[in-house]
Amino acid sequence: MSDEQWSEVVKNNEMINDVLLKLGERLEHLEKYVQALPTPDKTMYRPPNHEDYLNIKENYDLIYKRIEALENGMQETE
């Protein structure tokens, strides 16, 4: 290989290295962002007329309990 070809190979390897370093930095930023996203157990909601905040599961449990109570109440009046 000539000196000119070697310098071209070195230059190309340096460009590839720079791209890989930048991809690594972007991946690190994405990982930090994803870790900071709220998960369902961290998402809290306080329903009207309630003192406590509920996570998603507790909120769904409350909703279904109220729906069931409504359905049962409607069946009793039929």
C-alpha positions as CSV (number, residue, x, y, z in Angstrom):
1,M,0.0,0.0,0.0
2,S,1.2,3.4,-0.8
3,D,1.5,6.3,1.7
4,E,-1.4,8.0,0.0
5,Q,-3.6,4.9,0.4
6,W,-2.5,4.6,4.1
7,S,-3.4,8.2,4.8
8,E,-6.8,7.6,3.2
9,V,-7.4,4.6,5.4
10,V,-6.4,6.5,8.5
11,K,-8.6,9.4,7.6
12,N,-11.6,7.0,7.0
13,N,-11.0,5.2,10.3
14,E,-10.9,8.5,12.1
15,M,-14.3,9.5,10.6
16,I,-15.8,6.2,11.5
17,N,-14.4,6.6,15.1
18,D,-16.0,10.1,15.3
19,V,-19.3,8.8,14.2
20,L,-19.2,5.9,16.7
21,L,-18.3,8.3,19.5
22,K,-21.2,10.6,18.6
23,L,-23.6,7.7,18.4
24,G,-22.5,6.6,21.9
25,E,-23.1,10.1,23.3
26,R,-26.6,10.1,21.7
27,L,-27.4,6.7,23.1
28,E,-26.3,7.8,26.6
29,H,-28.6,10.9,26.4
30,L,-31.5,8.6,25.2
31,E,-30.9,6.2,28.1
32,K,-31.0,9.1,30.6
33,Y,-34.2,10.4,29.0
34,V,-36.0,7.0,29.1
35,Q,-35.0,6.4,32.7
36,A,-36.5,9.8,33.6
37,L,-39.9,9.0,32.0
38,P,-42.6,8.4,34.5
39,T,-43.8,4.8,34.7
40,P,-47.4,3.9,35.5
41,D,-46.6,3.2,39.2
42,K,-45.1,6.7,39.4
43,T,-48.0,8.5,37.6
44,M,-50.3,9.8,40.3
45,Y,-53.8,11.2,40.1
46,R,-56.1,12.6,42.7
47,P,-59.7,12.0,41.8
48,P,-62.2,14.7,42.7
49,N,-63.5,14.5,46.3
50,H,-60.6,12.3,47.3
51,E,-57.8,13.3,49.7
52,D,-55.2,10.8,48.5
53,Y,-53.4,10.5,45.2
54,L,-53.7,7.2,43.4
55,N,-51.4,5.4,41.1
56,I,-52.8,4.0,37.8
57,K,-53.7,0.6,39.2
58,E,-55.5,2.1,42.2
59,N,-57.3,4.5,40.0
60,Y,-58.4,1.8,37.6
61,D,-59.6,-0.3,40.6
62,L,-61.6,2.7,41.8
63,I,-63.1,3.2,38.4
64,Y,-64.1,-0.4,38.0
65,K,-65.5,-0.6,41.5
66,R,-67.7,2.4,40.8
67,I,-68.8,1.0,37.4
68,E,-69.7,-2.3,39.1
69,A,-71.7,-0.5,41.7
70,L,-73.6,1.4,39.0
71,E,-74.3,-1.8,37.1
72,N,-75.4,-3.6,40.2
73,G,-77.6,-0.7,41.2
74,M,-79.2,-0.6,37.7
75,Q,-79.9,-4.4,37.8
76,E,-81.7,-4.0,41.2
77,T,-84.1,-1.5,39.8
78,E,-85.1,-3.6,36.8
